[in-house]
């Protein structure tokens, strides 16, 4: 049986390869971005995955897939719920930046 560390390293390699594969298939994906439904950040489309109607960036895919592999989570909603604070933080930062721009 693999150790948690081995599983994490394996998942990091798999998820990193997803980015490479996506860019090889469609080079424009490296520069196309979207707002991750999990962390709320603007991230590259390359390496992202859609789970149950929610698109996750490559970083969040790594968290999700590692959680699945380690049997720490049962479904994608658990990851999204766990990241809610990060999404709120991103939203607040966006609002602050917009206020700065409109005040100048």
C-alpha positions, 0 to 999 in steps of 0.5 A: 500500500502506498504512503500518503506522501507517495499518493500526494507526489503521484497526484502532483505529477498527474495534475501537472501532466494535465496542464501539459496535455491541455496546452499540447492539445490547444495552446490557447488554453495556456492564456485563456482564464476563468474564475475557479468555482472553488478558490474564486481566483482567475486561473488558466483554463489549462489543467482545469476540470469540471466536476458536477457543473463546477469548474476547478482550476489545476491547483484545486483539482490537485486538492480534490484529487488528492483528497479523493485518493486519500479517502479524505473527501467523498465528493467535490462539494466538500472541497468547495465548502472547505474553500469558501473562506478563500473565495470570500477573501478573493471577492473582498480583494476584488471589491477593494481593487475596484473601489481604488480604481474608481476613486482615482 
